[in-house]
Amino acid sequence: MAKLIYSAIASLDGYMEDAQGKFDWAAPDEEVHAFVNDLERGIGTYLYGRRMYETMVFWETASAGRDEVSASRDAVFGDYADIWRGAEKVVYSRTLETPSSARTRVEREFDHDAIRRLKETSASDISVGGADLAGQAMAAGLVDELQLILAPIIVGGGKAALPDGLHARLELLDERRFSAGVAFLRYRVTD
């Protein structure tokens, strides 16, 4: 059975976006980006809300041939684009009519039973992206694992990475510290 994994890059105080809706402070350096690529290789399907999809669809046409970055950074960047394009994407939206990426379908409602069936039948793990959709999945008891990458910054408010009002016990499975002060925490949801 596949796992449903919620991965997020957040500030140390737990925000995915600051109060102005910006997240440029969360851009991973080459070391962290390569680590994220390795985490994402096992993902066969991405579940997104419309806003997260509109952010991530950048990778559909992203090219590794950018002059302003080093050759190794180009390789990491291109690797992630290949990983993202190779996975299936499901976008939950009442307003999006047509996706702008291949291997993508739009669903109008986040159906908990359909996600359970997907977990039972998928050969690869599934990722849920975006705080709102992940919050719905966590509240329904669908998320098996949380992977949090914490940036060494406090932004003081904005869009929280984890929903208010949720109670879940977690077991720490892995942790890693990166040279730029970024920390990775991986937890299994135990109840």
Backbone as CSV, one residue per row, in Angstrom:
resi,resn,N_x,N_y,N_z,CA_x,CA_y,CA_z,C_x,C_y,C_z
1,MET,0.843,-1.178,0.000,0.000,0.000,0.000,0.892,1.247,0.000
2,ALA,0.529,2.205,-0.806,1.292,3.449,-0.907,1.036,4.331,0.305
3,LYS,2.017,5.174,0.613,1.866,6.165,1.679,1.418,7.485,1.066
4,LEU,0.635,8.230,1.837,0.311,9.601,1.482,1.214,10.485,2.337
5,ILE,2.039,11.288,1.679,3.071,12.074,2.339,2.784,13.561,2.140
6,TYR,2.831,14.297,3.238,2.742,15.750,3.156,4.139,16.307,3.355
7,SER,4.646,16.991,2.334,5.959,17.630,2.389,5.774,19.131,2.280
8,ALA,6.529,19.868,3.077,6.441,21.320,3.026,7.760,21.950,3.421
9,ILE,8.061,23.072,2.798,9.153,23.922,3.235,8.505,25.051,4.017
10,ALA,8.966,25.260,5.239,8.349,26.257,6.114,9.412,27.055,6.851
11,SER,8.986,28.218,7.337,9.837,29.004,8.226,9.913,28.294,9.571
12,LEU,10.856,28.677,10.387,10.986,28.058,11.700,9.717,28.248,12.542
13,ASP,9.015,29.351,12.316,7.766,29.566,13.059,6.548,28.960,12.356
14,GLY,6.784,28.128,11.350,5.731,27.277,10.804,4.909,27.823,9.659
15,TYR,5.431,28.760,8.888,4.668,29.341,7.782,5.253,28.961,6.427
16,MET,4.359,28.644,5.481,4.767,28.347,4.108,4.907,29.618,3.282
17,GLU,4.122,30.626,3.636,4.165,31.940,3.003,4.172,32.968,4.117
18,ASP,4.806,34.104,3.876,4.753,35.166,4.875,3.435,35.934,4.739
19,ALA,3.248,36.960,5.535,1.989,37.707,5.553,1.691,38.394,4.218
20,GLN,2.705,38.626,3.396,2.505,39.221,2.071,2.327,38.164,0.977
21,GLY,2.267,36.895,1.361,2.106,35.817,0.387,3.395,35.419,-0.300
22,LYS,4.519,35.886,0.194,5.817,35.575,-0.421,6.437,34.334,0.225
23,PHE,7.205,33.627,-0.581,7.926,32.451,-0.077,9.304,32.353,-0.705
24,ASP,9.807,33.459,-1.243,11.133,33.456,-1.855,12.217,33.084,-0.854
25,TRP,11.969,33.358,0.423,12.909,33.002,1.488,13.043,31.485,1.658
26,ALA,12.122,30.732,1.060,12.124,29.272,1.197,12.849,28.560,0.057
27,ALA,13.333,29.305,-0.923,14.002,28.675,-2.071,15.192,27.853,-1.590
28,PRO,15.210,26.565,-1.908,16.304,25.721,-1.419,17.602,25.981,-2.176
29,ASP,18.708,25.877,-1.455,20.004,25.946,-2.123,20.253,24.597,-2.809
30,GLU,21.381,24.478,-3.476,21.679,23.269,-4.253,21.668,22.007,-3.385
31,GLU,22.251,22.078,-2.202,22.323,20.912,-1.314,20.918,20.445,-0.908
32,VAL,20.090,21.373,-0.492,18.734,21.034,-0.054,17.887,20.586,-1.245
33,HIS,18.048,21.259,-2.383,17.264,20.895,-3.568,17.583,19.474,-4.020
34,ALA,18.850,19.099,-3.993,19.230,17.726,-4.362,18.613,16.723,-3.388
35,PHE,18.573,17.062,-2.113,17.950,16.204,-1.110,16.456,16.067,-1.384
36,VAL,15.795,17.176,-1.695,14.358,17.147,-2.034,14.137,16.258,-3.257
37,ASN,14.995,16.383,-4.253,14.865,15.528,-5.441,14.860,14.058,-5.048
38,ASP,15.761,13.677,-4.163,15.819,12.276,-3.733,14.555,11.867,-2.984
39,LEU,14.001,12.764,-2.185,12.730,12.471,-1.504,11.603,12.265,-2.511
40,GLU,11.600,13.067,-3.556,10.494,13.068,-4.519,10.561,11.924,-5.536
41,ARG,11.691,11.280,-5.672,11.818,10.217,-6.686,10.796,9.104,-6.512
42,GLY,10.399,8.826,-5.284,9.450,7.743,-5.034,7.998,8.143,-5.175
43,ILE,7.730,9.382,-5.548,6.354,9.859,-5.667,5.825,9.558,-7.062
44,GLY,4.692,8.902,-7.120,4.061,8.598,-8.404,2.915,9.530,-8.736
45,THR,2.326,10.147,-7.711,1.187,11.046,-7.911,1.278,12.209,-6.941
46,TYR,1.044,13.404,-7.462,0.960,14.621,-6.645,-0.505,15.040,-6.565
47,LEU,-0.973,15.341,-5.366,-2.310,15.878,-5.147,-2.153,17.347,-4.777
48,TYR,-2.829,18.227,-5.511,-2.693,19.660,-5.295,-4.050,20.349,-5.245
49,GLY,-4.124,21.414,-4.474,-5.182,22.386,-4.641,-4.795,23.279,-5.811
50,ARG,-5.733,24.089,-6.282,-5.472,24.914,-7.463,-4.281,25.854,-7.270
51,ARG,-4.212,26.549,-6.153,-3.131,27.528,-5.951,-1.759,26.860,-5.920
52,MET,-1.644,25.724,-5.252,-0.353,25.023,-5.223,-0.011,24.508,-6.618
53,TYR,-1.001,23.996,-7.329,-0.761,23.535,-8.697,-0.249,24.685,-9.565
54,GLU,-0.865,25.853,-9.453,-0.442,26.990,-10.260,0.986,27.413,-9.940
55,THR,1.434,27.182,-8.726,2.837,27.439,-8.373,3.736,26.363,-8.969
56,MET,3.329,25.114,-8.843,4.180,23.999,-9.250,4.213,23.757,-10.760
57,VAL,3.210,24.205,-11.498,3.162,23.950,-12.938,4.338,24.601,-13.670
58,PHE,5.022,25.500,-13.020,6.273,26.053,-13.535,7.188,24.937,-14.043
59,TRP,7.215,23.811,-13.317,8.137,22.714,-13.639,7.777,22.001,-14.929
60,GLU,6.595,22.213,-15.456,6.196,21.581,-16.719,7.072,22.060,-17.873
61,THR,7.433,23.325,-17.851,8.230,23.877,-18.948,9.608,24.355,-18.497
62,ALA,9.952,24.100,-17.237,11.250,24.539,-16.725,12.380,23.876,-17.504
63,SER,13.375,24.649,-17.756,14.531,24.159,-18.490,15.770,24.268,-17.608
64,ALA,16.632,23.304,-17.719,17.876,23.345,-16.942,18.892,24.305,-17.548
65,GLY,18.667,24.804,-18.737,19.643,25.651,-19.418,19.543,27.111,-19.013
66,ARG,19.818,27.427,-17.776,19.759,28.807,-17.295,21.181,29.309,-17.066
67,ASP,21.503,30.424,-17.653,22.870,30.959,-17.586,23.293,31.398,-16.194
68,GLU,22.345,31.860,-15.361,22.729,32.467,-14.085,23.070,31.462,-12.990
69,VAL,22.965,30.193,-13.246,23.294,29.208,-12.219,24.413,28.297,-12.695
70,SER,25.074,27.661,-11.744,26.191,26.780,-12.074,25.711,25.522,-12.781
71,ALA,26.631,24.806,-13.396,26.286,23.575,-14.105,25.696,22.545,-13.143
72,SER,26.239,22.414,-11.930,25.697,21.432,-10.992,24.313,21.862,-10.504
73,ARG,24.115,23.165,-10.298,22.794,23.670,-9.912,21.811,23.415,-11.051
74,ASP,22.250,23.639,-12.293,21.424,23.330,-13.458,20.980,21.869,-13.443
75,ALA,21.906,20.968,-13.120,21.592,19.540,-13.103,20.543,19.219,-12.042
76,VAL,20.664,19.818,-10.866,19.698,19.592,-9.784,18.335,20.140,-10.186
77,PHE,18.317,21.326,-10.758,17.101,21.986,-11.218,16.408,21.137,-12.283
78,GLY,17.168,20.709,-13.281,16.618,19.884,-14.359,16.134,18.535,-13.869
79,ASP,16.846,17.973,-12.901,16.451,16.697,-12.313,15.067,16.811,-11.682
80,TYR,14.842,17.890,-10.922,13.526,18.056,-10.298,12.437,18.228,-11.358
81,ALA,12.724,18.989,-12.393,11.735,19.162,-13.465,11.366,17.809,-14.066
82,ASP,12.348,16.955,-14.300,12.080,15.621,-14.847,11.238,14.782,-13.889
83,ILE,11.549,14.842,-12.598,10.794,14.095,-11.587,9.345,14.559,-11.590
84,TRP,9.138,15.875,-11.587,7.781,16.428,-11.528,6.987,16.069,-12.784
85,ARG,7.606,16.210,-13.940,6.896,15.901,-15.195,6.572,14.414,-15.308
86,GLY,7.374,13.560,-14.673,7.152,12.124,-14.768,6.030,11.594,-13.903
87,ALA,5.553,12.382,-12.967,4.501,11.931,-12.041,3.113,12.339,-12.541
88,GLU,2.124,11.610,-12.070,0.732,11.996,-12.294,0.405,13.162,-11.364
89,LYS,-0.508,14.015,-11.790,-0.955,15.125,-10.960,-2.484,15.134,-10.924
90,VAL,-3.040,15.347,-9.720,-4.474,15.522,-9.554,-4.670,16.876,-8.901
91,VAL,-5.458,17.732,-9.542,-5.711,19.077,-9.037,-7.161,19.137,-8.570
92,TYR,-7.354,19.530,-7.327,-8.692,19.670,-6.757,-9.093,21.131,-6.846
93,SER,-10.054,21.399,-7.722,-10.466,22.782,-7.954,-11.878,22.828,-8.503
94,ARG,-12.641,23.797,-8.050,-13.975,24.028,-8.593,-13.930,25.035,-9.736
95,THR,-12.788,25.703,-9.914,-12.704,26.760,-10.919,-11.792,26.433,-12.096
96,LEU,-10.785,25.600,-11.900,-9.860,25.275,-12.988,-10.560,24.370,-13.989
97,GLU,-10.600,24.801,-15.230,-11.272,24.018,-16.274,-10.329,23.003,-16.916
98,THR,-9.143,23.473,-17.301,-8.214,22.635,-18.040,-6.819,22.768,-17.434
99,PRO,-6.175,21.650,-17.132,-4.807,21.744,-16.597,-3.839,22.187,-17.685
100,SER,-2.743,22.803,-17.265,-1.741,23.261,-18.218,-0.477,22.412,-18.158
101,SER,-0.635,21.165,-17.744,0.494,20.231,-17.727,0.004,18.858,-18.158
102,ALA,0.935,18.067,-18.662,0.623,16.695,-19.050,0.414,15.845,-17.801
103,ARG,-0.174,14.692,-17.979,-0.357,13.718,-16.897,-1.125,14.321,-15.718
104,THR,-2.081,15.205,-16.024,-2.799,15.944,-14.992,-4.295,15.859,-15.246
105,ARG,-5.033,15.635,-14.164,-6.493,15.676,-14.262,-7.047,16.576,-13.157
106,VAL,-8.210,17.134,-13.399,-8.864,18.019,-12.449,-10.040,17.284,-11.826
107,GLU,-10.119,17.340,-10.514,-11.257,16.788,-9.763,-11.930,17.946,-9.039
108,ARG,-13.240,17.924,-8.975,-13.980,19.022,-8.334,-14.000,18.911,-6.812
109,GLU,-13.954,17.703,-6.273,-14.052,17.494,-4.828,-12.923,16.588,-4.352
110,PHE,-12.459,16.829,-3.145,-11.450,15.982,-2.510,-12.195,14.835,-1.829
111,ASP,-12.244,13.709,-2.495,-13.015,12.544,-2.059,-12.119,11.622,-1.226
112,HIS,-12.399,11.540,0.072,-11.572,10.743,0.985,-11.536,9.278,0.579
113,ASP,-12.668,8.730,0.172,-12.693,7.322,-0.228,-11.860,7.081,-1.485
114,ALA,-11.889,8.019,-2.415,-11.078,7.879,-3.630,-9.592,7.907,-3.283
115,ILE,-9.203,8.718,-2.314,-7.798,8.766,-1.891,-7.408,7.456,-1.216
116,ARG,-8.291,6.912,-0.395,-8.007,5.604,0.227,-7.804,4.529,-0.841
117,ARG,-8.661,4.532,-1.863,-8.518,3.557,-2.954,-7.207,3.778,-3.707
118,LEU,-6.850,5.045,-3.945,-5.594,5.344,-4.629,-4.411,4.817,-3.826
119,LYS,-4.434,5.011,-2.511,-3.361,4.493,-1.661,-3.283,2.971,-1.743
120,GLU,-4.427,2.297,-1.794,-4.457,0.837,-1.847,-3.948,0.282,-3.164
121,THR,-4.129,1.033,-4.254,-3.813,0.506,-5.581,-2.545,1.070,-6.202
122,SER,-1.996,2.126,-5.629,-0.830,2.769,-6.236,0.447,1.985,-5.950
123,ALA,1.271,1.878,-6.968,2.567,1.218,-6.820,3.621,2.161,-6.239
124,SER,3.339,3.456,-6.273,4.280,4.462,-5.761,3.587,5.333,-4.727
125,ASP,4.388,5.977,-3.881,3.830,6.863,-2.877,3.157,8.068,-3.525
126,ILE,2.338,8.742,-2.726,1.531,9.866,-3.168,1.892,11.059,-2.291
127,SER,1.973,12.226,-2.896,2.295,13.449,-2.155,1.092,14.379,-2.187
128,VAL,0.783,14.967,-1.046,-0.263,15.989,-0.998,0.433,17.316,-0.762
129,GLY,0.168,18.287,-1.629,0.847,19.568,-1.561,-0.107,20.707,-1.305
130,GLY,0.335,21.630,-0.487,-0.475,22.788,-0.136,-1.096,22.605,1.225
131,ALA,-1.016,23.636,2.038,-1.471,23.533,3.424,-2.961,23.237,3.539
132,ASP,-3.778,23.856,2.697,-5.226,23.653,2.807,-5.607,22.211,2.484
133,LEU,-5.143,21.712,1.352,-5.477,20.343,0.959,-4.857,19.332,1.922
134,ALA,-3.618,19.575,2.325,-2.975,18.677,3.289,-3.725,18.684,4.612
135,GLY,-4.225,19.836,5.020,-5.020,19.916,6.242,-6.276,19.072,6.162
136,GLN,-6.938,19.092,5.014,-8.118,18.239,4.818,-7.735,16.763,4.888
137,ALA,-6.624,16.421,4.245,-6.178,15.026,4.249,-5.775,14.577,5.653
138,MET,-5.123,15.455,6.407,-4.726,15.101,7.781,-5.960,14.955,8.667
139,ALA,-6.907,15.860,8.530,-8.129,15.784,9.341,-8.908,14.508,9.053
140,ALA,-8.807,13.996,7.843,-9.497,12.758,7.465,-8.691,11.509,7.821
141,GLY,-7.497,11.686,8.393,-6.670,10.543,8.763,-6.009,9.859,7.586
142,LEU,-5.814,10.574,6.490,-5.246,9.984,5.283,-3.731,10.098,5.183
143,VAL,-3.145,11.061,5.878,-1.701,11.305,5.765,-0.941,10.319,6.646
144,ASP,0.024,9.652,6.040,0.841,8.664,6.741,2.148,9.246,7.254
145,GLU,2.640,10.269,6.555,3.968,10.793,6.877,4.030,12.290,6.611
146,LEU,4.767,12.999,7.457,5.043,14.420,7.264,6.532,14.596,7.054
147,GLN,6.884,15.390,6.052,8.273,15.718,5.781,8.375,17.236,5.770
148,LEU,8.994,17.784,6.796,9.093,19.226,6.934,10.531,19.679,6.760
149,ILE,10.710,20.658,5.904,12.016,21.292,5.713,11.871,22.685,6.297
150,LEU,12.615,22.939,7.357,12.505,24.199,8.082,13.639,25.139,7.700
151,ALA,13.252,26.298,7.169,14.228,27.316,6.782,14.608,28.139,8.008
152,PRO,15.852,28.565,8.091,16.308,29.321,9.262,15.860,30.785,9.190
153,ILE,14.560,30.979,9.279,13.985,32.318,9.227,12.681,32.313,10.016
154,ILE,12.392,33.426,10.648,11.104,33.629,11.309,10.402,34.725,10.526
155,VAL,9.175,34.456,10.046,8.473,35.435,9.218,7.313,36.105,9.964
156,GLY,6.952,35.605,11.127,6.004,36.294,11.986,4.540,36.177,11.640
157,GLY,4.196,35.426,10.621,2.793,35.252,10.255,2.677,34.931,8.787
158,GLY,1.480,34.548,8.393,1.234,34.200,6.997,0.390,32.956,6.905
159,LYS,0.686,32.110,5.931,-0.050,30.859,5.720,0.664,29.743,6.467
160,ALA,-0.015,29.180,7.451,0.580,28.130,8.280,0.757,26.840,7.481
161,ALA,1.860,26.160,7.736,2.128,24.881,7.074,1.265,23.766,7.634
162,LEU,0.866,23.884,8.892,0.032,22.876,9.546,-1.270,23.524,10.021
163,PRO,-2.378,22.816,9.895,-3.669,23.432,10.211,-3.913,23.596,11.711
164,ASP,-4.651,24.636,12.045,-5.114,24.820,13.418,-6.143,23.740,13.753
165,GLY,-6.220,23.385,15.015,-7.255,22.476,15.476,-6.999,21.004,15.218
166,LEU,-5.874,20.662,14.642,-5.564,19.261,14.353,-4.735,18.684,15.490
167,HIS,-5.063,17.480,15.882,-4.278,16.777,16.900,-3.812,15.462,16.303
168,ALA,-2.513,15.222,16.311,-1.963,13.972,15.785,-0.682,13.647,16.533
169,ARG,-0.510,12.396,16.865,0.747,11.941,17.468,1.677,11.527,16.334
170,LEU,2.941,11.867,16.519,3.933,11.625,15.485,5.122,10.874,16.057
171,GLU,5.753,10.079,15.204,6.990,9.386,15.561,8.091,9.892,14.637
172,LEU,9.169,10.415,15.212,10.285,10.917,14.416,10.989,9.740,13.745
173,LEU,11.073,9.788,12.417,11.722,8.729,11.650,13.120,9.115,11.173
174,ASP,13.299,10.415,10.918,14.570,10.856,10.356,14.721,12.354,10.590
175,GLU,15.953,12.794,10.623,16.260,14.210,10.741,17.587,14.450,10.049
176,ARG,17.745,15.662,9.556,19.005,16.008,8.903,19.202,17.510,9.000
177,ARG,20.443,17.897,9.158,20.817,19.297,9.210,21.666,19.608,7.990
178,PHE,21.403,20.761,7.370,22.135,21.173,6.178,23.045,22.355,6.496
179,SER,24.046,22.546,5.647,25.066,23.558,5.918,24.501,24.978,6.014
180,ALA,23.417,25.275,5.344,22.846,26.631,5.365,21.930,26.857,6.565
181,GLY,21.887,25.896,7.490,21.042,26.037,8.667,19.640,25.479,8.502
182,VAL,19.352,24.895,7.368,18.057,24.256,7.111,18.024,22.925,7.849
183,ALA,16.845,22.567,8.362,16.668,21.284,9.048,15.536,20.505,8.386
184,PHE,15.722,19.203,8.269,14.697,18.302,7.728,14.211,17.410,8.861
185,LEU,12.899,17.284,8.972,12.269,16.390,9.959,11.257,15.521,9.247
186,ARG,11.353,14.233,9.482,10.420,13.277,8.861,9.713,12.513,9.973
187,TYR,8.383,12.543,9.941,7.563,11.912,10.970,6.559,10.948,10.361
188,ARG,6.275,9.890,11.104,5.153,9.013,10.779,3.999,9.434,11.664
189,VAL,2.804,9.482,11.085,1.602,9.760,11.872,1.197,8.455,12.534
190,THR,1.108,8.473,13.875,0.826,7.229,14.600,-0.636,7.099,15.007
191,ASP,-1.394,8.189,14.995,-2.843,8.100,15.249,-3.588,9.267,14.661
